Amino acid sequence: MSSSARPGLFYPALALSISLTAFLGFAFTYLGPLATSTYPEVSWAVHAHGIVYLAWCVFLPIQASLARRAFAVHRAMGIGSLALVAAMAFTGFLVVGVKVQAALSGEGSDFWKAFGIPIAAGLVLFLGFYIAALLNRQRTDWHKRLMITAAATMIAAGAWRIWVAAFGFNDWAMPAALVSTKLFIVAGMIHDLATRRSIHPAWWIGLGVTSIVEAASMLVVGTPLELPVAHTIASFADVFGWMY
């Protein structure tokens, strides 16, 4: 393979590594238990969110590969992905909202009252960078970097499951998961340095915004702000909870 062709494989490989991380994480808590019929009975929304989430993870590396070989198909599928992302966002906010609402009423785990905040923040970040990537689809250099940032942010839940599977259920597993997702952005920065001799500003924006928002969401936990923020997240369930 020529040196000119090699860089074209980087983004499909990076997208695939992000997706495999998500599948590995959910193999411990979702796919594995489903395969062995040990997964507890849950709402349809949990399964719907899992299906569309993992479907997008399959979609991501396929899209990255199509961008190299069949750009017209890539663009058409990208527009079509709006429905998938909308379903993922709605079911995600529904599940998180209901879980946080239950925690606030004393019927659910306190885990959700605290860590529902960074989980919801991650969903907002994913949507923000996904929309930014779509708006910049004519500027392919921005588009692909913003989409990788969106994807890296989205798999924090999967990364958290890997940390928990490896080291047990610890409070530090959530910040560790958030930090570890930044490795994909850093990989993009290193690739830029190797191929462009400079780091594209999209990476700095992605790293900066995600780090600030995620750090803020973690710093809220255990402070007087935790309760009002949790109630704000639970308000989604106040409106749509009847669908859960």
N, C-alpha and C positions, 0 to 999 in steps of 0.2 A: 504493500500500500504506500502510495506516495505521501510525502510530508504534507502536501496541500490537502489531502483527503483526511488525514488523521484528525485535525482539529474538529472536523464535522461530526466526529463520533462522540465528542465530549459531552454535549448536551443530552443526547439520548442516553448515554451511560450514566450521567448525573441524575437524570429523571428516573431511570431504572433503579438506581441505588436508593433514591428517596422512596419509591414505591415498595421496594423490597423491605425497607426498614419498617414501613407501615404494616405490611403483611406479617412480618416477624413479630412485631409487638402484639398485634391482634390475634396471632396464632395462640398466644398464651391464654388470653382471657375470653376470646370469642370463637374463633374458627376451630380451635382444638376441642373445647367443650361442646360445640355444636356437632362435631364429627363423632364424639363419643356419647352423645345424648345426655350430657351432664349439665348442659346450660340451663339455668333456671327459667321458669316461665316469665316472660316480660311482655311489655306493651309492643304492639305492632310498630310503633314509632322507633323503638330501639333497633329492631331488625331492619326497618326501612332505612334508617340512618346508616347502619353498618353496610347495607348493600350498596347504597349510592356512594358512600365514602370509598369503599374498596373498588367500586366500579370506576371512580375517578382516578384512583391509583393505577388501575390497569390502563385507563385512557391516556394518562400523562406520558409514559414512555412511547406509546404508539404515536401520539401527536408529535413528540420530539423527533421521531424517526421520519414521519411523513413530511416534516418541514424540510428535510434534506432531499427527499425523493419525489414527493407529490404535493407541491405546495398548495395547489388549488383544492385538493382533498383536505389537506391540513386546515385551510382557512374555513371551508364549509363545516367541517367537524367542530372547529373551534366555536363557531357561532351556535352550532347545535348543542354544545356543552352547556349553554346558558341554563337549559332546563335541568340538567343534572346538578349543576351548582346550586340552583335555586332550591331544588329538593333537598340537597345536602344541608344547606343553610337553614331551611325551615325546620327540618326534622332535628337538626342539631340544637337550634335554639329551643325547640319544643322539649326535647329530652333534658337539656340543662336547666331550662326554666322550671320544669316539673320537679326535678331533683332538688333544686335550690329551694323551691317553694315548700317541699316536704321537710327539708332540713330546718327551715325557718319556723315551721309549725311544730317542730319537735318529733315529727313522724319519720324523719329520714336521718341519714348520716351527716354529722357535722362536717365531714369531708367536703360535701357539696356546698355548704354555706361559705367555706373558705376558698377552696380550690375551684369552685364553679366560676369564680371571678377570672382567673387567668385562662380557664377553658373558654369562657365566653369572649374574652379579649382576643384569643387566638382565632376564633371564628370571624370576628370583626376584621382582624388583620388579613386573614386569608381573603375575605371578600374584597377588601380594599385593594390589595395587590393584584388580585385576579381581574378586577374591573380596570385597574390602571394598565394592566397588560393588554386587555382587549382594546382600550382606548389608544394604545400605542402599537397596534398591530401593523401599522404602516412603517413603523420604525423598528425593524426586526431586532436591532441590537438592544433596544430597550425592552421590547416585548418578551424575548426569551429570558432575559435576566429577571424581569419582574415576575414572570410566571414561575420560575424556579424559586424565587423568594416566597411567593404565595404557597407553593407546594411544600417547601421546607417548614413554613409556619404551620401548615395544616397537619403535619405528621407528629406534632408534639405529643398528642395522645398516644400514638404508637410507641414513640421513644420512651415515654413515661412507663409504659408497660414493660419495656425491655429492662429498664433500670429496676423496677419492682421485682421482676422475675429473677434478676441477677443478685440483688442485694436486699430484697425484702421491702415491706411497706414502710417507708421512712418519709418524713416531711421534706427532706432534701431531694427526694426523687423528682419532684416537680420542677424546681429550679434547674436541676441537673439535666432534665429532659429538654427544657427550654434552651439551655446553653448548647446542648449537643446538636440541636437542629441548626445552629449557626454554622456548623462545620460544612454544610453544603454550600452556604453562601461564601464562606472562606475558601472553599475549593474553587468556586468560580473566580474569586479574586486572584488566587494563585495561577489559575489558567490564563487569566487576562495578562498577568505580569509576564508569563512565559511566552505568550503569543502576540500581545499588543504592546508590551513594555510599559503599560499603564493600566490602572484599574478603572473600569467603566463607572461613571457616577451612579448608575442604577444599583450597583452593589453597595455603595456607601449609604445610599438612601434606604435600601432594604435592611442592611445591618443596623443602621442607626434607629430607624423607626421601630422595627421589631424589638430591638433591645430596650428602648425607652418605654414602649407600651407594656411589654411583658414585665419589665422590672417594676414599673408603677403598679401593675396588677398584683404583683407579689407583695409589694410594700404595703398595699392596702390591707392585706390579711392581718388580722389581729389588732387593727386600729379602730377608732370610732367610725371610720369611713366604711368599714367592712359591711355593716348592717344595711345602710342605705343603698350601697352598690348592689348587695345581694338582693334586696327588695326590687331594685330596678330590673335585674335579670329575671327575677321571679314574675315580674309583671307580664312577661310574654306568656307565661302559663295562665295568668289571670284572664287573658283574652282567648288563648287557643287551647288551654288545658283540657277542655271537653273533648278534644280530638285524640288525646293520649290513650 
